Amino acid sequence: MTPVLNITPISEWLPAQALPLVIAGPCSAESEQQVMDTARELAMIPQVKVFRAGIWKPRTRPGAFEGVGKPGLKWLQRVQKETGLLVTVEVANPKHVEEALEHGIDILWIGARTVVNPFSVQEIGEAIAGHDIPVVIKNPLNPDVKTWLGAIERLNQLGLTKLVAVHRGFSFFNRSPYRNAPMWEIPIELKRLAPNLPIFVDPSHICGNRELIPATIQKAFDLEMNGLMIESHISPSKALTDKNQQITPAHLTELLLKLILRRESGGVEFENKLEALRSEIDKLDEELIDILARRMNVVQEIGTYKKANKITILQLKRWNQLTQDRIEAGIKMGLSREFILKLLESVHEEGIQRQIDVMNSDEP
């Protein structure tokens, strides 16, 4: 069931003359001097409207820097007063919410470790309810759009309508150049399910490495993300947390100048050509679905034959050889190995299920 979310358009509470909208600031508020030096430089970037800084830092193991806590909120009040930027902090429990509201924090955000727990989201939401304050919801650590959407729905049902989702990547055990795999299909699916919900991208946590950030930002906007939430530190090499993924305000300025913002639609000639190409895709998709259906019919026939002869479903040697052959053929035709493997695994999973259904049926 597609949710119906009551979302206040971001333009009504975060007006901006320069695009894209950017939330920027250090991973952690480390000292008043570091916060103010960073904020002053960020305030000079037209696209930056919100200053972010971690006050309470959830660390996996004790002993690491866990943030300056409540004293840092006064530093953010100074940022508001001296730069005119809005400020945002991460809250992980009702006590954080209470202290942030007492200090006039403009926007709250709920981190990936918290979003995964509906009890925590509910408690935080109830603490915020009744306050006309925007809330940013990062995706959970695990790649599950339902968990992410569930947290958003939970807050919305509590009367919070100024909501923004932030895509910060997902924990992934396969080798990858990214700290958190982008898995763009998940924020795209969220956009499909909740088209009126703005989605920002957090390239810092996706990349974990500042060298990967430019390409990730460009891809995000090519996929129609609505803004950035990025970590910027006055001196990244001295940062107490996540120093490798933070960039200086000067670097951020450079990235934004190089960013290409593409239009969502073109003129009549462009639209006519695009429609012709889309019609061709529609025809090919029909053929593809027909071929897949015919393939599954053959798979089902194989299942019936195996059942009659008391043969096991999974033939690992055959599957390994098929995978290798199809990947090689796909690469020769310009397709990526990852795409072919993902496609084959989906087809194989459906084929196995078809044969299981045949084995469990009463028909001989």
C-alpha positions as CSV (number, residue, x, y, z in Angstrom):
1,M,0.0,0.0,0.0
2,T,1.4,3.4,-1.0
3,P,1.5,5.8,2.0
4,V,-0.2,9.2,1.9
5,L,2.2,11.5,3.7
6,N,1.2,15.0,4.7
7,I,4.4,16.9,3.9
8,T,4.9,20.6,4.1
9,P,6.9,21.7,1.0
10,I,10.5,22.5,1.9
11,S,10.2,25.8,0.1
12,E,7.8,27.0,2.8
13,W,10.3,26.6,5.6
14,L,13.7,26.6,4.0
15,P,13.6,29.3,1.2
16,A,16.7,29.6,-0.9
17,Q,17.8,31.8,-3.7
18,A,20.7,29.6,-4.7
19,L,20.4,25.9,-5.5
20,P,21.0,23.2,-4.5
21,L,20.0,23.4,-0.9
22,V,22.9,22.4,1.3
23,I,23.2,21.4,5.0
24,A,26.9,21.5,5.9
25,G,29.2,21.5,9.0
26,P,31.6,19.3,10.9
27,C,30.9,15.7,11.8
28,S,31.4,16.8,15.5
29,A,31.4,20.0,17.3
30,E,34.8,19.8,18.9
31,S,35.4,23.3,20.3
32,E,33.7,26.7,20.1
33,Q,36.6,28.1,17.9
34,Q,36.3,25.2,15.5
35,V,32.5,25.5,15.2
36,M,32.6,29.3,14.7
37,D,35.5,29.2,12.2
38,T,33.8,26.6,10.1
39,A,30.4,28.3,10.3
40,R,31.7,31.7,9.3
41,E,33.2,30.2,6.1
42,L,30.2,28.1,5.3
43,A,27.9,31.1,5.7
44,M,29.7,32.7,2.8
45,I,28.5,29.9,0.4
46,P,25.1,31.0,-1.0
47,Q,23.7,27.4,-1.2
48,V,24.4,26.6,2.5
49,K,21.4,27.4,4.6
50,V,21.8,25.1,7.5
51,F,24.8,24.4,9.8
52,R,25.1,20.8,11.1
53,A,27.3,19.5,13.9
54,G,27.2,16.4,16.0
55,I,26.8,17.2,19.7
56,W,26.1,13.7,20.9
57,K,28.1,11.1,18.9
58,P,27.0,7.5,19.0
59,R,30.2,5.4,19.0
60,T,30.2,1.7,18.6
61,R,32.7,1.2,21.4
62,P,33.3,3.3,24.6
63,G,36.4,5.3,24.9
64,A,36.1,7.1,21.5
65,F,35.2,10.8,21.3
66,E,31.4,10.8,22.0
67,G,30.8,14.5,21.5
68,V,30.9,17.5,23.8
69,G,27.2,17.2,24.7
70,K,25.0,20.0,26.0
71,P,27.7,22.7,26.1
72,G,27.9,22.5,22.4
73,L,24.4,23.7,22.0
74,K,25.4,27.2,23.2
75,W,28.0,27.2,20.4
76,L,25.3,26.6,17.9
77,Q,23.2,29.4,19.4
78,R,26.2,31.6,18.6
79,V,26.3,30.3,15.0
80,Q,22.7,31.3,14.6
81,K,23.3,34.8,16.0
82,E,26.5,35.6,14.2
83,T,26.0,33.9,10.8
84,G,22.2,33.8,10.3
85,L,22.4,30.1,9.4
86,L,19.9,27.7,10.8
87,V,21.4,24.9,12.9
88,T,20.7,21.2,13.2
89,V,21.8,18.4,15.6
90,E,21.3,14.7,15.8
91,V,19.0,13.5,18.6
92,A,18.9,9.9,19.8
93,N,16.5,10.1,22.7
94,P,13.9,12.3,24.3
95,K,16.4,14.0,26.6
96,H,18.4,15.2,23.6
97,V,15.2,16.5,22.0
98,E,14.4,18.4,25.2
99,E,17.8,20.0,25.5
100,A,17.9,20.9,21.7
101,L,14.5,22.6,21.9
102,E,15.5,24.5,25.1
103,H,18.4,26.0,23.1
104,G,16.3,26.9,20.1
105,I,17.8,24.4,17.6
106,D,16.1,24.9,14.3
107,I,16.1,21.4,12.8
108,L,16.5,18.0,14.4
109,W,17.9,14.9,12.7
110,I,17.5,11.2,13.5
111,G,20.5,9.1,12.7
112,A,20.8,5.7,11.0
113,R,21.4,3.8,14.2
114,T,18.2,5.2,15.7
115,V,16.0,5.0,12.7
116,V,16.3,1.2,12.7
117,N,14.5,1.0,16.1
118,P,10.7,1.9,15.9
119,F,10.6,2.2,19.7
120,S,13.2,4.9,19.7
121,V,11.6,6.7,16.7
122,Q,8.3,6.7,18.5
123,E,9.8,8.1,21.7
124,I,11.7,10.8,19.9
125,G,8.6,11.6,17.8
126,E,6.4,12.0,20.9
127,A,9.0,14.3,22.4
128,I,9.0,16.5,19.3
129,A,5.2,16.4,18.7
130,G,3.5,19.7,19.2
131,H,6.7,21.7,18.2
132,D,6.7,23.2,14.7
133,I,10.2,22.0,13.9
134,P,11.6,20.2,10.8
135,V,13.0,16.7,11.2
136,V,15.6,15.0,9.0
137,I,15.4,11.2,8.9
138,K,18.5,9.3,7.7
139,N,18.1,5.9,6.2
140,P,18.7,2.9,8.5
141,L,22.0,1.0,8.4
142,N,20.4,-2.0,6.7
143,P,19.2,-1.6,3.1
144,D,15.4,-1.7,3.8
145,V,13.2,0.9,2.4
146,K,10.3,-0.3,4.5
147,T,12.2,0.5,7.8
148,W,13.1,3.9,6.4
149,L,9.6,4.7,5.3
150,G,8.1,3.3,8.5
151,A,10.1,5.8,10.6
152,I,8.9,8.7,8.3
153,E,5.3,7.5,8.6
154,R,5.5,7.2,12.3
155,L,6.7,10.8,12.7
156,N,4.1,12.0,10.2
157,Q,1.3,10.4,12.1
158,L,2.4,12.3,15.2
159,G,1.7,15.5,13.3
160,L,5.2,16.3,12.1
161,T,5.0,17.5,8.5
162,K,8.3,19.3,7.9
163,L,10.2,16.1,7.1
164,V,13.3,15.4,4.9
165,A,14.8,12.0,4.2
166,V,18.6,11.8,3.9
167,H,20.3,9.0,1.9
168,R,23.6,8.2,3.6
169,G,24.2,4.7,2.2
170,F,23.9,1.2,3.7
171,S,26.1,-1.2,5.5
172,F,27.3,-3.8,2.9
173,F,29.7,-6.6,3.5
174,N,31.0,-7.0,0.0
175,R,34.2,-5.2,-1.0
176,S,33.4,-1.7,-2.2
177,P,35.2,1.6,-2.5
178,Y,32.4,3.1,-0.5
179,R,32.1,3.3,3.3
180,N,28.4,2.7,2.9
181,A,27.1,1.3,-0.4
182,P,24.9,3.9,-2.1
183,M,22.3,1.4,-3.4
184,W,20.6,4.1,-5.4
185,E,17.6,1.9,-6.1
186,I,16.5,2.3,-2.5
187,P,16.2,6.1,-2.3
188,I,14.6,6.0,-5.8
189,E,12.0,3.5,-4.5
190,L,11.4,5.9,-1.6
191,K,10.9,8.7,-4.0
192,R,8.4,6.6,-5.9
193,L,6.5,5.7,-2.7
194,A,6.5,9.2,-1.3
195,P,6.9,11.6,-4.3
196,N,6.2,14.7,-2.1
197,L,9.0,13.9,0.4
198,P,12.3,15.8,-0.2
199,I,15.3,13.5,-0.3
200,F,18.8,14.9,0.4
201,V,22.0,12.9,-0.1
202,D,24.9,12.6,2.4
203,P,27.9,11.9,0.3
204,S,30.3,12.0,3.3
205,H,28.9,8.9,4.9
206,I,28.3,7.1,1.5
207,C,31.9,7.7,0.5
208,G,34.0,7.7,3.7
209,N,36.7,9.2,1.5
210,R,36.6,12.7,0.2
211,E,38.1,11.7,-3.2
212,L,34.8,9.9,-4.1
213,I,32.6,12.8,-3.1
214,P,32.4,14.8,-6.3
215,A,31.2,12.0,-8.5
216,T,28.7,10.9,-5.8
217,I,27.2,14.4,-5.6
218,Q,26.8,14.7,-9.3
219,K,25.1,11.3,-9.5
220,A,22.8,12.2,-6.7
221,F,21.5,15.3,-8.6
222,D,21.4,13.4,-11.9
223,L,18.9,11.1,-10.0
224,E,16.9,14.1,-8.9
225,M,17.9,14.2,-5.2
226,N,16.8,17.5,-3.6
227,G,19.8,18.7,-1.6
228,L,23.0,17.8,0.2
229,M,23.8,17.1,3.8
230,I,27.6,17.1,3.8
231,E,30.4,17.2,6.4
232,S,32.7,20.2,6.2
233,H,35.4,21.0,8.7
234,I,37.7,24.0,8.9
235,S,40.7,21.6,9.2
236,P,39.7,18.0,8.3
237,S,43.1,16.5,9.1
238,K,42.7,17.6,12.7
239,A,39.1,16.3,13.1
240,L,38.3,14.1,16.1
241,T,35.9,12.0,14.1
242,D,35.7,10.8,10.5
243,K,38.5,13.0,9.2
244,N,38.8,11.3,5.9
245,Q,35.3,12.1,4.7
246,Q,35.2,15.8,5.7
247,I,36.0,18.6,3.3
248,T,36.9,22.2,3.9
249,P,34.4,25.0,3.1
250,A,36.7,26.1,0.2
251,H,36.5,22.6,-1.2
252,L,32.8,22.6,-0.9
253,T,32.6,25.9,-2.8
254,E,34.6,24.3,-5.6
255,L,32.4,21.2,-5.8
256,L,29.3,23.3,-6.0
257,L,30.7,25.4,-8.8
258,K,31.5,22.3,-10.8
259,L,28.1,20.7,-10.1
260,I,25.9,20.3,-13.2
261,L,22.2,20.8,-12.4
262,R,20.2,19.2,-15.1
263,R,16.6,20.1,-16.1
264,E,13.8,17.6,-15.5
265,S,12.3,18.2,-19.0
266,G,13.2,19.9,-22.3
267,G,11.5,21.5,-25.3
268,V,9.0,20.0,-27.8
269,E,11.6,18.5,-30.0
270,F,13.4,16.9,-27.0
271,E,10.1,15.5,-25.6
272,N,9.1,14.0,-29.0
273,K,12.4,12.3,-29.3
274,L,12.3,11.1,-25.7
275,E,8.8,9.7,-26.2
276,A,9.9,7.8,-29.3
277,L,12.7,6.2,-27.4
278,R,10.5,5.4,-24.5
279,S,8.0,3.7,-26.8
280,E,10.9,1.5,-28.1
281,I,11.7,0.6,-24.5
282,D,8.1,-0.3,-23.9
283,K,8.1,-2.7,-26.8
284,L,11.4,-4.3,-25.7
285,D,10.0,-4.7,-22.1
286,E,7.0,-6.5,-23.5
287,E,9.3,-8.9,-25.4
288,L,11.5,-9.3,-22.3
289,I,8.5,-10.2,-20.1
290,D,7.3,-12.6,-22.7
291,I,10.7,-14.3,-22.9
292,L,10.9,-14.5,-19.1
293,A,7.4,-16.1,-18.9
294,R,8.4,-18.7,-21.5
295,R,11.6,-19.4,-19.7
296,M,9.7,-20.0,-16.4
297,N,7.3,-22.4,-18.3
298,V,10.4,-24.5,-19.3
299,V,11.7,-24.3,-15.8
300,Q,8.4,-25.6,-14.5
301,E,8.5,-28.4,-17.0
302,I,12.0,-29.3,-15.8
303,G,10.7,-29.4,-12.2
304,T,7.9,-31.8,-13.3
305,Y,10.5,-34.0,-15.0
306,K,12.8,-34.0,-11.9
307,K,9.9,-34.9,-9.6
308,A,8.9,-37.8,-11.8
309,N,12.5,-39.1,-11.7
310,K,13.2,-38.2,-8.0
311,I,16.0,-35.8,-8.8
312,T,17.0,-32.9,-6.5
313,I,16.1,-29.3,-7.5
314,L,19.4,-27.6,-7.1
315,Q,22.0,-28.7,-9.7
316,L,25.0,-26.6,-8.5
317,K,27.4,-27.6,-11.2
318,R,24.9,-26.6,-13.9
319,W,24.2,-23.3,-12.1
320,N,27.9,-22.4,-11.8
321,Q,28.5,-23.1,-15.5
322,L,25.4,-21.3,-16.6
323,T,26.4,-18.2,-14.6
324,Q,29.9,-18.1,-16.0
325,D,28.7,-18.5,-19.6
326,R,26.0,-15.9,-19.3
327,I,28.2,-13.4,-17.6
328,E,30.9,-13.8,-20.4
329,A,28.2,-13.4,-23.1
330,G,26.8,-10.3,-21.3
331,I,30.2,-8.6,-21.0
332,K,30.8,-9.2,-24.7
333,M,27.5,-7.3,-25.4
334,G,28.5,-4.3,-23.2
335,L,26.7,-5.3,-20.0
336,S,28.3,-5.1,-16.6
337,R,29.2,-8.3,-14.7
338,E,27.3,-7.0,-11.7
339,F,24.1,-6.4,-13.7
340,I,24.1,-9.8,-15.3
341,L,24.8,-11.6,-12.0
342,K,22.0,-9.7,-10.3
343,L,19.6,-10.6,-13.1
344,L,20.6,-14.2,-13.2
345,E,20.2,-14.5,-9.4
346,S,16.7,-13.1,-9.6
347,V,15.7,-15.4,-12.4
348,H,17.3,-18.4,-10.6
349,E,15.5,-17.6,-7.4
350,E,12.2,-17.5,-9.2
351,G,13.0,-20.7,-11.0
352,I,13.9,-22.5,-7.8
353,Q,10.6,-21.4,-6.3
354,R,8.7,-22.7,-9.3
355,Q,10.4,-26.1,-9.0
356,I,9.7,-26.2,-5.2
357,D,6.0,-25.5,-5.9
358,V,6.0,-28.4,-8.4
359,M,7.7,-30.7,-5.9
360,N,5.1,-29.8,-3.2
361,S,2.1,-30.1,-5.5
362,D,-0.2,-33.2,-5.4
363,E,0.1,-33.6,-9.2
364,P,2.3,-36.5,-10.3
